[in-house]
């Protein structure tokens, strides 16, 4: 099993998601739950295509964190 960092962003009317370690692997959904399901499918398809094309599976390198600041 491989775990990739996914970035979720709230838009005006929906949610977007992208995977920094898989260029072009993006998805949208009406809700956070929907985009989470959609991006999982997008990652699986992305990796399947890489395998079919004989290309290497990228290692997950992106880390995430939060920083607290005083305002």
PERAVEN-V379623 format. One record per helix or strand of 3 or more residues. SS is the DSSP state (2 for helix, 1 for strand). FROM is the first residue (numbers start at 1). TO is the last residue. If there is no record, write none. Layout:
BEGIN
ss-><SS,SS>
from-><FROM,FROM>
to-><TO,TO>
END
This chain:
BEGIN
ss-><1,1,1,2>
from-><7,15,26,32>
to-><10,18,29,52>
END
